[in-house]
């Protein structure tokens, strides 16, 4: 089995720490460096919590690529940093596996064109939890039969974007099979602005941000005399690592950009 050389961006974050552990524990994965906004030139082993991980830290992504010549970049940073890193990785022939959200349709289109031009595989996933992807798929199936639907997504209070990438992706998937419909009473008025949440083609999306949460989403479908609820809960960030591993293995055989883990799950 060929060894896959990996650089991780954001190793000190909660997701990043899990990714470092994943790479260290996977036989054919080799961590060759990390990208961090601090500690340039140090070894990761000099940072608390990483005593056995002797790889260099870079603050400059281009320098990291030139020095380590990796096959894959795992990026678990912030939306703006993730967008920048994705573009630089593709330009350097490094396959990005990106778990940050907030990419617009225009940005995804531009990166798709770049990946196709360079023949470099890339995977951008709003959610790496396999259960969350199945929740989205099952919701898409249900939307063929229920037009009235609302999405409630719940995350920790340090999340920067709302709604979550998972909620936005879910709504997008639902619209592929659901006829456009403005829900609720036609004369409905919000007495407090925002009470009905965001709207995506008539679908209402509600974002909850509270300490103690990790990543949770419920999709509610209503019909005459019935309600269908499809829910997924991630209780810790280890839940995302099976999807990260699948993405790293898969991206090595791609030469285009794939958005959404549902596109690589059989």
C-alpha positions in Angstrom: 0.0 0.0 0.0 1.5 3.3 -1.1 2.2 5.9 1.6 0.2 9.1 1.3 2.2 12.2 2.5 0.0 14.7 4.3 0.2 18.2 5.6 -2.5 19.4 8.1 -3.6 23.0 8.4 -4.9 24.0 11.8 -3.4 21.2 13.9 -4.0 22.9 17.3 -7.8 23.2 16.7 -10.2 20.7 18.0 -10.7 19.1 14.6 -7.1 19.5 13.8 -6.0 17.5 16.8 -8.3 14.7 15.8 -6.8 14.8 12.3 -3.3 14.6 13.6 -4.2 11.5 15.6 -6.0 10.0 12.6 -2.9 10.4 10.4 -0.6 9.1 13.1 -2.8 6.0 13.6 -3.3 5.1 9.9 -0.7 2.8 8.5 -0.3 4.3 5.0 -0.7 7.9 6.1 2.5 9.9 6.8 2.3 13.4 8.4 5.1 15.4 6.9 4.3 18.9 8.2 1.6 21.2 9.6 0.5 24.8 8.9 -0.2 27.1 11.8 -0.4 30.8 12.2 2.1 30.6 15.0 5.3 28.7 15.9 7.0 28.8 12.5 10.2 26.8 12.5 9.4 24.7 15.6 8.5 21.1 15.7 5.0 20.1 16.5 6.5 17.9 19.3 7.5 21.1 21.1 3.8 22.1 21.5 1.8 20.8 24.5 -0.3 17.7 23.5 1.9 16.6 20.6 5.0 15.2 22.3 5.4 12.3 19.9 4.6 14.2 16.7 8.0 15.3 15.3 7.1 17.3 12.2 7.9 20.9 11.2 5.5 23.8 11.7 5.1 26.3 8.9 3.2 29.6 8.9 3.6 29.9 5.1 1.6 27.4 3.1 3.8 27.7 0.0 7.0 27.1 2.0 5.3 24.1 3.6 4.6 22.6 0.2 8.0 23.3 -1.2 9.8 21.8 1.8 7.6 18.7 2.3 6.3 17.9 -1.1 3.0 16.4 0.2 0.3 14.5 -1.7 -2.6 15.8 0.3 -3.5 18.9 2.4 -6.1 18.4 5.1 -7.5 21.8 6.0 -9.7 22.2 9.1 -9.3 25.9 9.6 -11.7 28.9 9.2 -13.7 29.7 6.1 -11.5 32.4 4.7 -8.2 30.6 5.4 -9.7 27.4 4.0 -10.6 29.1 0.7 -7.1 30.5 0.4 -5.4 27.2 1.2 -7.6 25.3 -1.3 -6.6 27.5 -4.2 -2.8 27.5 -3.3 -2.9 23.7 -2.9 -4.5 23.1 -6.3 -2.0 25.5 -7.9 0.9 23.5 -6.3 -0.5 20.1 -7.4 -1.4 19.1 -3.8 -4.8 17.5 -3.4 -6.9 19.4 -0.8 -9.4 17.8 1.6 -11.2 20.7 3.1 -13.6 20.6 6.1 -14.2 24.3 6.3 -17.6 25.8 5.1 -18.7 29.0 3.7 -17.8 28.5 0.0 -20.1 30.4 -2.4 -21.3 28.9 -5.7 -19.0 31.2 -7.6 -16.0 30.2 -5.5 -16.7 26.5 -5.9 -17.1 27.0 -9.7 -13.8 28.9 -9.9 -12.0 26.2 -7.9 -13.6 23.5 -9.9 -12.3 25.0 -13.1 -8.8 25.4 -11.6 -8.8 21.7 -10.4 -9.9 20.5 -13.8 -7.2 22.6 -15.6 -4.5 21.3 -13.3 -6.0 17.8 -13.1 -5.8 17.9 -9.3 -8.4 16.1 -7.3 -10.0 18.0 -4.4 -12.8 17.3 -1.9 -14.6 20.0 0.0 -17.1 18.6 2.6 -19.4 20.7 4.7 -19.6 17.7 7.0 -17.2 14.8 7.3 -19.5 12.7 9.6 -20.8 9.8 7.5 -24.1 9.8 9.5 -24.7 13.4 8.7 -24.2 12.7 5.0 -26.8 9.8 5.3 -29.1 12.3 7.0 -28.9 14.6 4.0 -29.4 11.7 1.6 -32.5 10.4 3.5 -33.9 14.0 3.7 -33.5 14.3 -0.1 -35.5 11.1 -0.5 -38.2 12.4 1.8 -38.5 15.8 0.1 -40.1 14.0 -3.0 -43.1 13.3 -0.8 -43.2 16.3 1.6 -43.1 19.8 0.3 -43.2 21.5 3.7 -39.8 21.3 5.4 -37.8 23.2 7.9 -34.2 22.7 9.0 -32.9 23.2 12.5 -29.1 23.1 12.9 -27.4 23.4 16.2 -23.7 24.1 16.8 -21.2 25.2 19.4 -21.1 29.0 20.0 -17.6 29.4 18.5 -18.8 28.5 15.0 -18.2 31.5 12.6 -20.8 31.0 9.9 -24.6 30.6 10.0 -26.3 28.7 8.7 -23.9 25.8 8.7 -22.5 24.4 5.5 -24.4 21.2 6.2 -27.7 23.0 6.5 -27.1 25.0 3.3 -26.1 21.8 1.5 -29.2 20.0 2.8 -31.5 22.8 1.5 -29.7 22.7 -1.8 -30.2 18.9 -2.1 -33.9 19.2 -1.2 -34.5 21.7 -3.9 -33.4 19.2 -6.6 -36.4 17.1 -5.9 -38.9 19.5 -4.2 -41.1 21.9 -6.1 -40.5 25.5 -5.0 -43.0 26.5 -2.3 -43.4 29.5 0.0 -44.4 27.9 3.3 -46.6 29.1 6.1 -49.7 31.4 6.0 -49.6 33.8 3.0 -50.2 36.7 5.4 -47.6 35.6 8.0 -45.6 38.5 9.5 -42.6 38.4 11.8 -43.3 40.5 14.9 -39.7 40.0 15.8 -37.4 40.1 12.8 -35.8 36.8 12.1 -38.3 34.7 14.0 -39.0 32.5 11.0 -35.3 31.9 10.3 -33.5 32.2 7.0 -35.2 31.2 3.7 -33.8 29.1 0.9 -36.4 28.6 -1.9 -39.1 28.6 0.6 -37.3 26.2 3.1 -36.8 27.8 6.5 -33.4 27.3 8.2 -32.9 28.0 11.9 -29.4 28.2 13.4 -28.8 27.6 17.1 -25.5 28.5 18.8 -24.9 27.3 22.3 -21.9 26.2 24.4 -21.8 22.4 25.0 -23.1 21.6 21.5 -20.8 20.1 18.8 -22.8 19.6 15.5 -26.4 18.6 15.2 -29.1 18.9 12.6 -32.8 18.0 12.4 -34.9 18.1 9.2 -38.6 18.3 9.9 -41.2 17.4 7.2 -44.9 18.2 7.8 -47.9 16.7 6.1 -51.6 16.2 6.8 -51.8 14.5 10.2 -48.1 13.5 10.3 -44.6 14.7 10.8 -41.3 13.1 9.8 -38.1 14.0 11.6 -34.6 13.0 10.4 -31.8 13.9 12.8 -28.1 13.5 13.2 -25.9 14.3 16.2 -22.1 14.5 16.4 -21.2 14.3 20.1 -17.5 14.7 19.6 -15.1 15.5 16.7 -13.9 12.0 16.4 -17.2 11.4 14.6 -15.8 13.3 11.6 -12.6 11.3 11.1 -14.1 8.4 9.2 -15.1 10.9 6.5 -11.7 12.5 6.5 -10.0 9.2 6.0 -12.4 8.2 3.2 -11.7 11.6 1.6 -7.9 11.3 1.7 -8.1 7.8 0.2 -10.5 8.9 -2.5 -8.9 12.2 -3.5 -5.8 10.4 -4.6 -7.8 8.9 -7.5 -9.6 12.1 -8.5 -8.6 14.8 -11.0 -11.7 17.0 -10.4 -13.2 18.9 -7.4 -16.0 17.1 -5.5 -18.2 19.1 -3.2 -20.0 17.0 -0.5 -19.1 13.7 1.0 -22.4 12.3 -0.4 -20.8 12.2 -3.8 -18.1 9.7 -2.8 -20.2 7.4 -0.6 -21.5 4.5 -2.5 
